[in-house]
Amino acid sequence: MSAQNTHPYRILLYNLGYATGLNGSKMDYILRWYRYLFTPQIIIERIRHSIYQLLHRERPDICCFIEIHKNHGFIPHPHAFFSHIDNKYGLRSILRWIPFFRDNCNGFFSQHPLHFRKRYFKNGTKKLVYEIDLGRNITLFLAHFALRRDVRRKQSQELRQMLKECTDVIVCGDFNAFEGVKELRSLAESCDLHIINPSPTFPAVLPRKALDLFLCSKTLHNPSAHVLQDVQMSDHLPVILEIDR
């Protein structure tokens, strides 16, 4: 990982699908559904090794992970000196205590300490929103949006209020925008954001939906993003964002 100002700042976004190793095809879900209940250790180890290879190759400054299991021991990578992982459900949600759900987390990993706070949507089941201070008045928001369109709309309205408190922002996560990026235009226009990478990321085996996205303030310098098509260890594909700082 590199944090030198002479190089673009790199953010990795990846929905790891709880390290089940499914590729997003219907057949894979049908034949290997049991991995959501029990994933063989050899699969977990293979994905852990693949993640480390990915980080070594891409050298991100910060990694934003969706759908990780805390009990899998993922990361910290040798180059990730600062990290935080937490349950993605609401603070009062019963899902925090049910065995099948209580280890369902989101998290981020960085080479350097970062100030952050956890915020929560009022609507939906997946409520956790990370607000991370990247320095230079840039704030990164990481979230996992609801599967239902009406709930996503309410969450977008809540997020809009959060963004008003910040100067320059980057919003990333699994937006579950199954109807396309048009779902995000209202949020983008009201908060003066660019939708950076409308390229498909799901399903990984044959991408058709742009679910994993970055939205950036129009005042940020030269933001660009690309999907890593050659990385397949989840039902989603990872995305890298670069910005000049």
C-alpha positions as semicolon CSV with decimal commas, in nm:
position;residue;x (nm);y (nm);z (nm)
1;M;0,000;0,000;0,000
2;S;0,117;0,350;-0,068
3;A;0,008;0,681;0,080
4;Q;0,258;0,908;-0,092
5;N;0,100;1,227;-0,222
6;T;0,290;1,196;-0,552
7;H;0,071;0,899;-0,643
8;P;-0,305;0,873;-0,678
9;Y;-0,492;0,773;-0,365
10;R;-0,635;0,426;-0,424
11;I;-0,950;0,284;-0,270
12;L;-1,045;-0,082;-0,311
13;L;-1,412;-0,174;-0,285
14;Y;-1,504;-0,541;-0,269
15;N;-1,813;-0,737;-0,168
16;L;-1,655;-1,063;-0,057
17;G;-1,980;-1,258;-0,032
18;Y;-1,877;-1,395;0,310
19;A;-1,588;-1,589;0,152
20;T;-1,819;-1,860;0,019
21;G;-1,634;-1,860;-0,313
22;L;-1,959;-1,857;-0,514
23;N;-1,934;-1,699;-0,858
24;G;-2,286;-1,558;-0,883
25;S;-2,428;-1,807;-1,131
26;K;-2,767;-1,963;-1,058
27;M;-2,614;-2,310;-1,077
28;D;-2,348;-2,219;-0,821
29;Y;-2,612;-2,089;-0,579
30;I;-2,816;-2,408;-0,624
31;L;-2,528;-2,655;-0,588
32;R;-2,327;-2,473;-0,320
33;W;-2,592;-2,293;-0,115
34;Y;-2,470;-2,480;0,193
35;R;-2,156;-2,263;0,199
36;Y;-2,363;-1,985;0,354
37;L;-2,417;-2,218;0,648
38;F;-2,076;-2,383;0,644
39;T;-1,784;-2,292;0,421
40;P;-1,503;-2,550;0,409
41;Q;-1,183;-2,420;0,561
42;I;-0,990;-2,491;0,240
43;I;-1,217;-2,242;0,057
44;I;-1,167;-1,977;0,325
45;E;-0,789;-2,023;0,314
46;R;-0,786;-2,004;-0,065
47;I;-0,982;-1,678;-0,063
48;R;-0,767;-1,532;0,214
49;H;-0,456;-1,607;0,009
50;S;-0,618;-1,456;-0,302
51;I;-0,704;-1,138;-0,110
52;Y;-0,345;-1,100;0,002
53;Q;-0,227;-1,144;-0,357
54;L;-0,479;-0,884;-0,471
55;L;-0,364;-0,631;-0,211
56;H;0,000;-0,693;-0,298
57;R;-0,072;-0,635;-0,667
58;E;-0,301;-0,333;-0,640
59;R;-0,148;-0,158;-0,337
60;P;-0,464;0,024;-0,222
61;D;-0,436;0,293;0,043
62;I;-0,763;0,180;0,197
63;C;-0,974;-0,133;0,148
64;C;-1,351;-0,125;0,192
65;F;-1,502;-0,471;0,234
66;I;-1,869;-0,565;0,225
67;E;-1,998;-0,901;0,351
68;I;-1,711;-1,038;0,553
69;H;-1,728;-1,280;0,845
70;K;-1,552;-1,164;1,157
71;N;-1,483;-1,521;1,267
72;H;-1,295;-1,604;0,946
73;G;-0,998;-1,404;1,067
74;F;-0,973;-1,203;0,745
75;I;-0,710;-0,940;0,749
76;P;-0,538;-0,755;0,898
77;H;-0,301;-0,802;0,611
78;P;0,067;-0,745;0,697
79;H;0,041;-0,404;0,528
80;A;-0,288;-0,306;0,697
81;F;-0,193;-0,152;1,029
82;F;-0,533;0,000;1,102
83;S;-0,867;-0,173;1,064
84;H;-1,221;-0,184;1,188
85;I;-1,488;-0,451;1,136
86;D;-1,839;-0,446;1,277
87;N;-2,178;-0,612;1,249
88;K;-2,377;-0,450;0,969
89;Y;-2,719;-0,466;1,134
90;G;-2,885;-0,207;1,355
91;L;-2,769;-0,163;1,712
92;R;-3,098;-0,300;1,845
93;S;-3,143;-0,566;1,580
94;I;-3,200;-0,920;1,702
95;L;-2,983;-1,034;1,409
96;R;-2,678;-0,923;1,609
97;W;-2,736;-1,216;1,843
98;I;-2,854;-1,494;1,612
99;P;-2,564;-1,733;1,528
100;F;-2,616;-1,732;1,151
101;F;-2,611;-1,349;1,134
102;R;-2,406;-1,217;1,423
103;D;-2,074;-1,244;1,236
104;N;-2,204;-1,073;0,919
105;C;-1,991;-0,762;0,898
106;N;-1,856;-0,482;0,687
107;G;-1,518;-0,321;0,747
108;F;-1,224;-0,121;0,623
109;F;-0,847;-0,160;0,639
110;S;-0,577;0,103;0,600
111;Q;-0,202;0,140;0,623
112;H;-0,242;0,450;0,841
113;P;-0,475;0,536;1,131
114;L;-0,791;0,714;1,022
115;H;-1,057;0,894;1,219
116;F;-1,398;0,745;1,164
117;R;-1,741;0,706;1,313
118;K;-2,020;0,456;1,271
119;R;-2,358;0,582;1,164
120;Y;-2,676;0,388;1,105
121;F;-2,965;0,409;0,864
122;K;-3,305;0,427;1,027
123;N;-3,453;0,217;0,747
124;G;-3,362;-0,130;0,629
125;T;-3,197;-0,431;0,788
126;K;-2,837;-0,356;0,687
127;K;-2,792;-0,025;0,866
128;L;-2,420;0,031;0,927
129;V;-2,262;0,330;0,751
130;Y;-1,891;0,403;0,799
131;E;-1,792;0,769;0,781
132;I;-1,413;0,783;0,740
133;D;-1,198;1,097;0,738
134;L;-0,934;1,058;0,465
135;G;-0,779;1,398;0,539
136;R;-0,772;1,710;0,320
137;N;-1,144;1,761;0,387
138;I;-1,233;1,436;0,207
139;T;-1,482;1,204;0,376
140;L;-1,545;0,846;0,266
141;F;-1,881;0,679;0,328
142;L;-1,915;0,301;0,308
143;A;-2,258;0,134;0,308
144;H;-2,450;-0,174;0,197
145;F;-2,793;-0,082;0,069
146;A;-3,119;-0,277;0,097
147;L;-3,249;-0,528;-0,155
148;R;-3,591;-0,359;-0,170
149;R;-3,619;-0,054;-0,395
150;D;-3,850;0,140;-0,162
151;V;-3,610;0,091;0,132
152;R;-3,310;0,193;-0,081
153;R;-3,492;0,514;-0,169
154;K;-3,539;0,595;0,200
155;Q;-3,174;0,512;0,275
156;S;-3,062;0,744;-0,005
157;Q;-3,263;1,023;0,153
158;E;-3,094;0,957;0,487
159;L;-2,751;0,948;0,324
160;R;-2,823;1,280;0,155
161;Q;-2,855;1,441;0,497
162;M;-2,527;1,286;0,615
163;L;-2,340;1,417;0,312
164;K;-2,453;1,774;0,373
165;E;-2,233;1,780;0,682
166;C;-1,915;1,725;0,478
167;T;-1,705;1,917;0,223
168;D;-1,576;1,669;-0,038
169;V;-1,718;1,319;-0,024
170;I;-1,672;0,974;-0,172
171;V;-1,958;0,729;-0,131
172;C;-1,893;0,362;-0,201
173;G;-2,058;0,031;-0,136
174;D;-2,294;-0,228;-0,271
175;F;-2,587;-0,011;-0,380
176;N;-2,799;-0,306;-0,495
177;A;-2,920;-0,080;-0,776
178;F;-3,085;-0,361;-0,971
179;E;-3,271;-0,114;-1,193
180;G;-2,946;0,056;-1,299
181;V;-2,760;0,371;-1,199
182;K;-3,072;0,575;-1,275
183;E;-3,170;0,485;-0,918
184;L;-2,882;0,700;-0,793
185;R;-2,930;1,005;-1,011
186;S;-3,148;1,186;-0,760
187;L;-2,887;1,140;-0,487
188;A;-2,604;1,236;-0,723
189;E;-2,775;1,549;-0,852
190;S;-2,889;1,672;-0,512
191;C;-2,540;1,629;-0,361
192;D;-2,343;1,738;-0,671
193;L;-2,181;1,396;-0,717
194;H;-2,042;1,206;-1,015
195;I;-2,133;0,838;-1,056
196;I;-1,783;0,717;-1,138
197;N;-1,800;0,352;-1,245
198;P;-2,122;0,233;-1,405
199;S;-1,949;-0,088;-1,524
200;P;-2,112;-0,420;-1,424
201;T;-1,978;-0,599;-1,116
202;F;-2,245;-0,866;-1,062
203;P;-2,263;-1,159;-1,108
204;A;-1,888;-1,211;-1,125
205;V;-1,915;-1,502;-1,369
206;L;-2,099;-1,290;-1,628
207;P;-2,139;-0,930;-1,502
208;R;-2,463;-0,755;-1,597
209;K;-2,543;-0,527;-1,304
210;A;-2,343;-0,228;-1,177
211;L;-2,404;-0,278;-0,805
212;D;-2,065;-0,183;-0,659
213;L;-2,010;0,185;-0,724
214;F;-1,831;0,503;-0,630
215;L;-1,998;0,843;-0,616
216;C;-1,759;1,138;-0,581
217;S;-1,792;1,511;-0,529
218;K;-1,741;1,697;-0,855
219;T;-1,475;1,905;-0,681
220;L;-1,240;1,607;-0,641
221;H;-0,942;1,590;-0,877
222;N;-0,950;1,336;-1,160
223;P;-1,147;1,051;-1,000
224;S;-1,138;0,733;-1,207
225;A;-1,245;0,378;-1,136
226;H;-1,210;0,042;-1,301
227;V;-1,351;-0,302;-1,233
228;L;-1,097;-0,581;-1,179
229;Q;-1,232;-0,834;-1,426
230;D;-0,963;-1,094;-1,357
231;V;-1,038;-1,129;-0,984
232;Q;-1,304;-1,388;-0,909
233;M;-1,329;-1,504;-0,549
234;S;-1,683;-1,378;-0,484
235;D;-2,013;-1,334;-0,664
236;H;-1,914;-0,968;-0,706
237;L;-1,612;-0,814;-0,881
238;P;-1,387;-0,565;-0,698
239;V;-1,349;-0,202;-0,802
240;I;-1,053;0,034;-0,761
241;L;-1,098;0,413;-0,738
242;E;-0,810;0,655;-0,787
243;I;-0,814;1,024;-0,699
244;D;-0,543;1,290;-0,708
245;R;-0,462;1,446;-0,372
